[in-house]
Amino acid sequence: MMSLTTASSSLGGVLGAMVGGFALLRYGYIGLEVVTSIPGLIATAIYVLWVRNE
């Protein structure tokens, strides 16, 4: 269970970095702001809280 949680969180980090990097390359800083806007922050907060509660 612990290894699965670690794997999923590291995978989420990799995917987040890829999405952030793609947005930065494709749309510049405006795209990065859109990705990290309110819905992105809410989703990140929910994900972090869920991982901590596991």
SEMIVEX-694419 format. One record per atom (N, C-alpha, C, O, CB): residue number from 1; residue in three letters; atom name; x, y, z. Coordinates in pm, whole numbers. Glycine has a CB too. Example, Ala and Ser with C-alpha at 12.3 -4.5 7.8 and 13.67 -1.06 7.14 Angstrom:
2
<rec resi="1" resn="ALA" name="N" x="1319" y="-569" z="780"/>
<rec resi="1" resn="ALA" name="CA" x="1230" y="-450" z="780"/>
<rec resi="1" resn="ALA" name="C" x="1320" y="-330" z="780"/>
<rec resi="1" resn="ALA" name="O" x="1424" y="-332" z="846"/>
<rec resi="1" resn="ALA" name="CB" x="1131" y="-447" z="905"/>
<rec resi="2" resn="SER" name="N" x="1285" y="-225" z="708"/>
<rec resi="2" resn="SER" name="CA" x="1367" y="-106" z="714"/>
<rec resi="2" resn="SER" name="C" x="1290" y="3" z="787"/>
<rec resi="2" resn="SER" name="O" x="1341" y="114" z="804"/>
<rec resi="2" resn="SER" name="CB" x="1408" y="-60" z="572"/>
This chain:
54
<rec resi="1" resn="MET" name="N" x="83" y="-120" z="0"/>
<rec resi="1" resn="MET" name="CA" x="0" y="0" z="0"/>
<rec resi="1" resn="MET" name="C" x="87" y="125" z="0"/>
<rec resi="1" resn="MET" name="O" x="60" y="221" z="-73"/>
<rec resi="1" resn="MET" name="CB" x="-94" y="1" z="122"/>
<rec resi="2" resn="MET" name="N" x="192" y="123" z="82"/>
<rec resi="2" resn="MET" name="CA" x="278" y="240" z="89"/>
<rec resi="2" resn="MET" name="C" x="351" y="261" z="-43"/>
<rec resi="2" resn="MET" name="O" x="364" y="375" z="-89"/>
<rec resi="2" resn="MET" name="CB" x="379" y="226" z="203"/>
<rec resi="3" resn="SER" name="N" x="399" y="152" z="-104"/>
<rec resi="3" resn="SER" name="CA" x="470" y="166" z="-230"/>
<rec resi="3" resn="SER" name="C" x="376" y="214" z="-341"/>
<rec resi="3" resn="SER" name="O" x="416" y="290" z="-429"/>
<rec resi="3" resn="SER" name="CB" x="536" y="33" z="-271"/>
<rec resi="4" resn="LEU" name="N" x="251" y="170" z="-335"/>
<rec resi="4" resn="LEU" name="CA" x="153" y="214" z="-434"/>
<rec resi="4" resn="LEU" name="C" x="126" y="364" z="-420"/>
<rec resi="4" resn="LEU" name="O" x="119" y="435" z="-520"/>
<rec resi="4" resn="LEU" name="CB" x="21" y="135" z="-420"/>
<rec resi="5" resn="THR" name="N" x="113" y="411" z="-295"/>
<rec resi="5" resn="THR" name="CA" x="91" y="553" z="-271"/>
<rec resi="5" resn="THR" name="C" x="211" y="634" z="-317"/>
<rec resi="5" resn="THR" name="O" x="196" y="739" z="-378"/>
<rec resi="5" resn="THR" name="CB" x="63" y="579" z="-123"/>
<rec resi="6" resn="THR" name="N" x="331" y="583" z="-287"/>
<rec resi="6" resn="THR" name="CA" x="453" y="653" z="-329"/>
<rec resi="6" resn="THR" name="C" x="461" y="658" z="-481"/>
<rec resi="6" resn="THR" name="O" x="496" y="761" z="-538"/>
<rec resi="6" resn="THR" name="CB" x="578" y="585" z="-271"/>
<rec resi="7" resn="ALA" name="N" x="429" y="547" z="-545"/>
<rec resi="7" resn="ALA" name="CA" x="435" y="542" z="-691"/>
<rec resi="7" resn="ALA" name="C" x="334" y="638" z="-753"/>
<rec resi="7" resn="ALA" name="O" x="366" y="708" z="-849"/>
<rec resi="7" resn="ALA" name="CB" x="410" y="399" z="-741"/>
<rec resi="8" resn="SER" name="N" x="213" y="641" z="-698"/>
<rec resi="8" resn="SER" name="CA" x="111" y="729" z="-755"/>
<rec resi="8" resn="SER" name="C" x="146" y="875" z="-733"/>
<rec resi="8" resn="SER" name="O" x="121" y="958" z="-820"/>
<rec resi="8" resn="SER" name="CB" x="-26" y="697" z="-694"/>
<rec resi="9" resn="SER" name="N" x="203" y="908" z="-616"/>
<rec resi="9" resn="SER" name="CA" x="238" y="1047" z="-591"/>
<rec resi="9" resn="SER" name="C" x="355" y="1090" z="-678"/>
<rec resi="9" resn="SER" name="O" x="357" y="1203" z="-727"/>
<rec resi="9" resn="SER" name="CB" x="273" y="1068" z="-444"/>
<rec resi="10" resn="SER" name="N" x="452" y="1001" z="-699"/>
<rec resi="10" resn="SER" name="CA" x="564" y="1037" z="-786"/>
<rec resi="10" resn="SER" name="C" x="517" y="1048" z="-930"/>
<rec resi="10" resn="SER" name="O" x="563" y="1135" z="-1004"/>
<rec resi="10" resn="SER" name="CB" x="678" y="933" z="-774"/>
<rec resi="11" resn="LEU" name="N" x="425" y="961" z="-970"/>
<rec resi="11" resn="LEU" name="CA" x="369" y="970" z="-1105"/>
<rec resi="11" resn="LEU" name="C" x="292" y="1100" z="-1122"/>
<rec resi="11" resn="LEU" name="O" x="301" y="1166" z="-1225"/>
<rec resi="11" resn="LEU" name="CB" x="277" y="849" z="-1134"/>
<rec resi="12" resn="GLY" name="N" x="216" y="1138" z="-1018"/>
<rec resi="12" resn="GLY" name="CA" x="144" y="1265" z="-1023"/>
<rec resi="12" resn="GLY" name="C" x="239" y="1382" z="-1034"/>
<rec resi="12" resn="GLY" name="O" x="212" y="1478" z="-1105"/>
<rec resi="12" resn="GLY" name="CB" x="56" y="1281" z="-899"/>
<rec resi="13" resn="GLY" name="N" x="352" y="1374" z="-964"/>
<rec resi="13" resn="GLY" name="CA" x="452" y="1481" z="-972"/>
<rec resi="13" resn="GLY" name="C" x="511" y="1490" z="-1111"/>
<rec resi="13" resn="GLY" name="O" x="531" y="1599" z="-1164"/>
<rec resi="13" resn="GLY" name="CB" x="562" y="1458" z="-871"/>
<rec resi="14" resn="VAL" name="N" x="539" y="1374" z="-1171"/>
<rec resi="14" resn="VAL" name="CA" x="594" y="1373" z="-1307"/>
<rec resi="14" resn="VAL" name="C" x="493" y="1429" z="-1406"/>
<rec resi="14" resn="VAL" name="O" x="527" y="1510" z="-1492"/>
<rec resi="14" resn="VAL" name="CB" x="635" y="1229" z="-1348"/>
<rec resi="15" resn="LEU" name="N" x="367" y="1385" z="-1393"/>
<rec resi="15" resn="LEU" name="CA" x="264" y="1435" z="-1484"/>
<rec resi="15" resn="LEU" name="C" x="243" y="1585" z="-1465"/>
<rec resi="15" resn="LEU" name="O" x="225" y="1658" z="-1562"/>
<rec resi="15" resn="LEU" name="CB" x="132" y="1360" z="-1463"/>
<rec resi="16" resn="GLY" name="N" x="244" y="1630" z="-1339"/>
<rec resi="16" resn="GLY" name="CA" x="228" y="1773" z="-1312"/>
<rec resi="16" resn="GLY" name="C" x="341" y="1854" z="-1373"/>
<rec resi="16" resn="GLY" name="O" x="319" y="1961" z="-1428"/>
<rec resi="16" resn="GLY" name="CB" x="221" y="1798" z="-1163"/>
<rec resi="17" resn="ALA" name="N" x="464" y="1802" z="-1361"/>
<rec resi="17" resn="ALA" name="CA" x="579" y="1871" z="-1419"/>
<rec resi="17" resn="ALA" name="C" x="569" y="1875" z="-1571"/>
<rec resi="17" resn="ALA" name="O" x="602" y="1975" z="-1633"/>
<rec resi="17" resn="ALA" name="CB" x="710" y="1803" z="-1376"/>
<rec resi="18" resn="MET" name="N" x="523" y="1764" z="-1631"/>
<rec resi="18" resn="MET" name="CA" x="508" y="1759" z="-1776"/>
<rec resi="18" resn="MET" name="C" x="402" y="1857" z="-1824"/>
<rec resi="18" resn="MET" name="O" x="422" y="1930" z="-1921"/>
<rec resi="18" resn="MET" name="CB" x="473" y="1617" z="-1822"/>
<rec resi="19" resn="VAL" name="N" x="288" y="1860" z="-1754"/>
<rec resi="19" resn="VAL" name="CA" x="180" y="1951" z="-1792"/>
<rec resi="19" resn="VAL" name="C" x="225" y="2096" z="-1775"/>
<rec resi="19" resn="VAL" name="O" x="201" y="2180" z="-1861"/>
<rec resi="19" resn="VAL" name="CB" x="53" y="1924" z="-1709"/>
<rec resi="20" resn="GLY" name="N" x="291" y="2124" z="-1661"/>
<rec resi="20" resn="GLY" name="CA" x="340" y="2260" z="-1637"/>
<rec resi="20" resn="GLY" name="C" x="444" y="2301" z="-1739"/>
<rec resi="20" resn="GLY" name="O" x="441" y="2414" z="-1789"/>
<rec resi="20" resn="GLY" name="CB" x="398" y="2271" z="-1498"/>
<rec resi="21" resn="GLY" name="N" x="536" y="2210" z="-1771"/>
<rec resi="21" resn="GLY" name="CA" x="639" y="2240" z="-1870"/>
<rec resi="21" resn="GLY" name="C" x="579" y="2261" z="-2008"/>
<rec resi="21" resn="GLY" name="O" x="620" y="2352" z="-2081"/>
<rec resi="21" resn="GLY" name="CB" x="741" y="2128" z="-1875"/>
<rec resi="22" resn="PHE" name="N" x="481" y="2178" z="-2044"/>
<rec resi="22" resn="PHE" name="CA" x="415" y="2193" z="-2174"/>
<rec resi="22" resn="PHE" name="C" x="342" y="2326" z="-2183"/>
<rec resi="22" resn="PHE" name="O" x="351" y="2396" z="-2284"/>
<rec resi="22" resn="PHE" name="CB" x="317" y="2077" z="-2199"/>
<rec resi="23" resn="ALA" name="N" x="269" y="2361" z="-2075"/>
<rec resi="23" resn="ALA" name="CA" x="196" y="2489" z="-2076"/>
<rec resi="23" resn="ALA" name="C" x="293" y="2606" z="-2086"/>
<rec resi="23" resn="ALA" name="O" x="266" y="2704" z="-2156"/>
<rec resi="23" resn="ALA" name="CB" x="110" y="2502" z="-1948"/>
<rec resi="24" resn="LEU" name="N" x="407" y="2594" z="-2017"/>
<rec resi="24" resn="LEU" name="CA" x="506" y="2702" z="-2020"/>
<rec resi="24" resn="LEU" name="C" x="565" y="2716" z="-2160"/>
<rec resi="24" resn="LEU" name="O" x="583" y="2827" z="-2210"/>
<rec resi="24" resn="LEU" name="CB" x="617" y="2676" z="-1918"/>
<rec resi="25" resn="LEU" name="N" x="596" y="2602" z="-2224"/>
<rec resi="25" resn="LEU" name="CA" x="653" y="2606" z="-2358"/>
<rec resi="25" resn="LEU" name="C" x="551" y="2653" z="-2462"/>
<rec resi="25" resn="LEU" name="O" x="582" y="2732" z="-2550"/>
<rec resi="25" resn="LEU" name="CB" x="708" y="2469" z="-2397"/>
<rec resi="26" resn="ARG" name="N" x="429" y="2601" z="-2449"/>
<rec resi="26" resn="ARG" name="CA" x="327" y="2626" z="-2553"/>
<rec resi="26" resn="ARG" name="C" x="267" y="2765" z="-2541"/>
<rec resi="26" resn="ARG" name="O" x="247" y="2834" z="-2641"/>
<rec resi="26" resn="ARG" name="CB" x="217" y="2521" z="-2544"/>
<rec resi="27" resn="TYR" name="N" x="236" y="2806" z="-2417"/>
<rec resi="27" resn="TYR" name="CA" x="160" y="2929" z="-2398"/>
<rec resi="27" resn="TYR" name="C" x="236" y="3034" z="-2317"/>
<rec resi="27" resn="TYR" name="O" x="185" y="3144" z="-2295"/>
<rec resi="27" resn="TYR" name="CB" x="30" y="2898" z="-2328"/>
<rec resi="28" resn="GLY" name="N" x="358" y="3002" z="-2274"/>
<rec resi="28" resn="GLY" name="CA" x="433" y="3099" z="-2195"/>
<rec resi="28" resn="GLY" name="C" x="380" y="3109" z="-2054"/>
<rec resi="28" resn="GLY" name="O" x="310" y="3020" z="-2006"/>
<rec resi="28" resn="GLY" name="CB" x="430" y="3235" z="-2262"/>
<rec resi="29" resn="TYR" name="N" x="412" y="3218" z="-1988"/>
<rec resi="29" resn="TYR" name="CA" x="374" y="3233" z="-1847"/>
<rec resi="29" resn="TYR" name="C" x="224" y="3246" z="-1829"/>
<rec resi="29" resn="TYR" name="O" x="172" y="3210" z="-1723"/>
<rec resi="29" resn="TYR" name="CB" x="443" y="3353" z="-1786"/>
<rec resi="30" resn="ILE" name="N" x="153" y="3297" z="-1930"/>
<rec resi="30" resn="ILE" name="CA" x="7" y="3306" z="-1919"/>
<rec resi="30" resn="ILE" name="C" x="-53" y="3166" z="-1909"/>
<rec resi="30" resn="ILE" name="O" x="-143" y="3143" z="-1829"/>
<rec resi="30" resn="ILE" name="CB" x="-52" y="3382" z="-2041"/>
<rec resi="31" resn="GLY" name="N" x="-2" y="3073" z="-1991"/>
<rec resi="31" resn="GLY" name="CA" x="-51" y="2935" z="-1985"/>
<rec resi="31" resn="GLY" name="C" x="-21" y="2871" z="-1851"/>
<rec resi="31" resn="GLY" name="O" x="-103" y="2796" z="-1797"/>
<rec resi="31" resn="GLY" name="CB" x="11" y="2853" z="-2097"/>
<rec resi="32" resn="LEU" name="N" x="98" y="2901" z="-1796"/>
<rec resi="32" resn="LEU" name="CA" x="134" y="2846" z="-1666"/>
<rec resi="32" resn="LEU" name="C" x="41" y="2900" z="-1559"/>
<rec resi="32" resn="LEU" name="O" x="4" y="2827" z="-1467"/>
<rec resi="32" resn="LEU" name="CB" x="280" y="2880" z="-1632"/>
<rec resi="33" resn="GLU" name="N" x="3" y="3027" z="-1569"/>
<rec resi="33" resn="GLU" name="CA" x="-91" y="3084" z="-1472"/>
<rec resi="33" resn="GLU" name="C" x="-227" y="3019" z="-1484"/>
<rec resi="33" resn="GLU" name="O" x="-294" y="2996" z="-1383"/>
<rec resi="33" resn="GLU" name="CB" x="-103" y="3235" z="-1492"/>
<rec resi="34" resn="VAL" name="N" x="-269" y="2989" z="-1607"/>
<rec resi="34" resn="VAL" name="CA" x="-400" y="2925" z="-1627"/>
<rec resi="34" resn="VAL" name="C" x="-400" y="2786" z="-1563"/>
<rec resi="34" resn="VAL" name="O" x="-496" y="2747" z="-1497"/>
<rec resi="34" resn="VAL" name="CB" x="-434" y="2915" z="-1777"/>
<rec resi="35" resn="VAL" name="N" x="-290" y="2711" z="-1584"/>
<rec resi="35" resn="VAL" name="CA" x="-281" y="2576" z="-1528"/>
<rec resi="35" resn="VAL" name="C" x="-283" y="2580" z="-1376"/>
<rec resi="35" resn="VAL" name="O" x="-344" y="2495" z="-1312"/>
<rec resi="35" resn="VAL" name="CB" x="-155" y="2504" z="-1577"/>
<rec resi="36" resn="THR" name="N" x="-217" y="2682" z="-1318"/>
<rec resi="36" resn="THR" name="CA" x="-207" y="2691" z="-1172"/>
<rec resi="36" resn="THR" name="C" x="-308" y="2789" z="-1116"/>
<rec resi="36" resn="THR" name="O" x="-287" y="2847" z="-1009"/>
<rec resi="36" resn="THR" name="CB" x="-65" y="2732" z="-1132"/>
<rec resi="37" resn="SER" name="N" x="-419" y="2809" z="-1188"/>
<rec resi="37" resn="SER" name="CA" x="-522" y="2900" z="-1141"/>
<rec resi="37" resn="SER" name="C" x="-604" y="2833" z="-1030"/>
<rec resi="37" resn="SER" name="O" x="-565" y="2729" z="-977"/>
<rec resi="37" resn="SER" name="CB" x="-614" y="2943" z="-1258"/>
<rec resi="38" resn="ILE" name="N" x="-716" y="2893" z="-996"/>
<rec resi="38" resn="ILE" name="CA" x="-795" y="2846" z="-882"/>
<rec resi="38" resn="ILE" name="C" x="-834" y="2698" z="-893"/>
<rec resi="38" resn="ILE" name="O" x="-812" y="2624" z="-797"/>
<rec resi="38" resn="ILE" name="CB" x="-921" y="2930" z="-869"/>
<rec resi="39" resn="PRO" name="N" x="-889" y="2650" z="-1006"/>
<rec resi="39" resn="PRO" name="CA" x="-922" y="2506" z="-1014"/>
<rec resi="39" resn="PRO" name="C" x="-800" y="2417" z="-997"/>
<rec resi="39" resn="PRO" name="O" x="-807" y="2312" z="-933"/>
<rec resi="39" resn="PRO" name="CB" x="-988" y="2475" z="-1146"/>
<rec resi="40" resn="GLY" name="N" x="-688" y="2459" z="-1054"/>
<rec resi="40" resn="GLY" name="CA" x="-565" y="2382" z="-1038"/>
<rec resi="40" resn="GLY" name="C" x="-519" y="2377" z="-893"/>
<rec resi="40" resn="GLY" name="O" x="-476" y="2272" z="-845"/>
<rec resi="40" resn="GLY" name="CB" x="-454" y="2440" z="-1124"/>
<rec resi="41" resn="LEU" name="N" x="-528" y="2490" z="-823"/>
<rec resi="41" resn="LEU" name="CA" x="-489" y="2494" z="-682"/>
<rec resi="41" resn="LEU" name="C" x="-583" y="2409" z="-598"/>
<rec resi="41" resn="LEU" name="O" x="-538" y="2339" z="-507"/>
<rec resi="41" resn="LEU" name="CB" x="-489" y="2639" z="-631"/>
<rec resi="42" resn="ILE" name="N" x="-712" y="2413" z="-627"/>
<rec resi="42" resn="ILE" name="CA" x="-809" y="2332" z="-552"/>
<rec resi="42" resn="ILE" name="C" x="-780" y="2184" z="-574"/>
<rec resi="42" resn="ILE" name="O" x="-779" y="2106" z="-479"/>
<rec resi="42" resn="ILE" name="CB" x="-954" y="2366" z="-595"/>
<rec resi="43" resn="ALA" name="N" x="-758" y="2144" z="-700"/>
<rec resi="43" resn="ALA" name="CA" x="-730" y="2004" z="-730"/>
<rec resi="43" resn="ALA" name="C" x="-601" y="1960" z="-662"/>
<rec resi="43" resn="ALA" name="O" x="-594" y="1848" z="-609"/>
<rec resi="43" resn="ALA" name="CB" x="-720" y="1983" z="-881"/>
<rec resi="44" resn="THR" name="N" x="-500" y="2045" z="-662"/>
<rec resi="44" resn="THR" name="CA" x="-373" y="2011" z="-596"/>
<rec resi="44" resn="THR" name="C" x="-393" y="1996" z="-446"/>
<rec resi="44" resn="THR" name="O" x="-340" y="1902" z="-386"/>
<rec resi="44" resn="THR" name="CB" x="-268" y="2118" z="-625"/>
<rec resi="45" resn="ALA" name="N" x="-470" y="2086" z="-385"/>
<rec resi="45" resn="ALA" name="CA" x="-494" y="2079" z="-241"/>
<rec resi="45" resn="ALA" name="C" x="-569" y="1951" z="-205"/>
<rec resi="45" resn="ALA" name="O" x="-534" y="1884" z="-108"/>
<rec resi="45" resn="ALA" name="CB" x="-574" y="2201" z="-194"/>
<rec resi="46" resn="ILE" name="N" x="-671" y="1916" z="-283"/>
<rec resi="46" resn="ILE" name="CA" x="-746" y="1793" z="-258"/>
<rec resi="46" resn="ILE" name="C" x="-655" y="1672" z="-271"/>
<rec resi="46" resn="ILE" name="O" x="-661" y="1580" z="-189"/>
<rec resi="46" resn="ILE" name="CB" x="-866" y="1781" z="-356"/>
<rec resi="47" resn="TYR" name="N" x="-570" y="1672" z="-375"/>
<rec resi="47" resn="TYR" name="CA" x="-479" y="1559" z="-397"/>
<rec resi="47" resn="TYR" name="C" x="-381" y="1544" z="-281"/>
<rec resi="47" resn="TYR" name="O" x="-358" y="1434" z="-233"/>
<rec resi="47" resn="TYR" name="CB" x="-403" y="1577" z="-528"/>
<rec resi="48" resn="VAL" name="N" x="-323" y="1657" z="-237"/>
<rec resi="48" resn="VAL" name="CA" x="-227" y="1652" z="-126"/>
<rec resi="48" resn="VAL" name="C" x="-294" y="1603" z="1"/>
<rec resi="48" resn="VAL" name="O" x="-238" y="1520" z="73"/>
<rec resi="48" resn="VAL" name="CB" x="-164" y="1791" z="-103"/>
<rec resi="49" resn="LEU" name="N" x="-413" y="1653" z="30"/>
<rec resi="49" resn="LEU" name="CA" x="-484" y="1610" z="150"/>
<rec resi="49" resn="LEU" name="C" x="-519" y="1462" z="142"/>
<rec resi="49" resn="LEU" name="O" x="-510" y="1391" z="242"/>
<rec resi="49" resn="LEU" name="CB" x="-612" y="1693" z="170"/>
<rec resi="50" resn="TRP" name="N" x="-558" y="1415" z="24"/>
<rec resi="50" resn="TRP" name="CA" x="-594" y="1274" z="7"/>
<rec resi="50" resn="TRP" name="C" x="-473" y="1186" z="30"/>
<rec resi="50" resn="TRP" name="O" x="-482" y="1083" z="97"/>
<rec resi="50" resn="TRP" name="CB" x="-653" y="1249" z="-133"/>
<rec resi="51" resn="VAL" name="N" x="-358" y="1226" z="-26"/>
<rec resi="51" resn="VAL" name="CA" x="-236" y="1146" z="-9"/>
<rec resi="51" resn="VAL" name="C" x="-194" y="1143" z="137"/>
<rec resi="51" resn="VAL" name="O" x="-150" y="1039" z="186"/>
<rec resi="51" resn="VAL" name="CB" x="-122" y="1203" z="-97"/>
<rec resi="52" resn="ARG" name="N" x="-208" y="1255" z="208"/>
<rec resi="52" resn="ARG" name="CA" x="-170" y="1259" z="349"/>
<rec resi="52" resn="ARG" name="C" x="-261" y="1171" z="434"/>
<rec resi="52" resn="ARG" name="O" x="-216" y="1113" z="533"/>
<rec resi="52" resn="ARG" name="CB" x="-175" y="1403" z="401"/>
<rec resi="53" resn="ASN" name="N" x="-388" y="1162" z="396"/>
<rec resi="53" resn="ASN" name="CA" x="-483" y="1084" z="475"/>
<rec resi="53" resn="ASN" name="C" x="-473" y="934" z="448"/>
<rec resi="53" resn="ASN" name="O" x="-530" y="856" z="524"/>
<rec resi="53" resn="ASN" name="CB" x="-623" y="1130" z="446"/>
<rec resi="54" resn="GLU" name="N" x="-403" y="893" z="345"/>
<rec resi="54" resn="GLU" name="CA" x="-391" y="750" z="312"/>
<rec resi="54" resn="GLU" name="C" x="-316" y="675" z="420"/>
<rec resi="54" resn="GLU" name="O" x="-296" y="554" z="409"/>
<rec resi="54" resn="GLU" name="CB" x="-320" y="732" z="178"/>
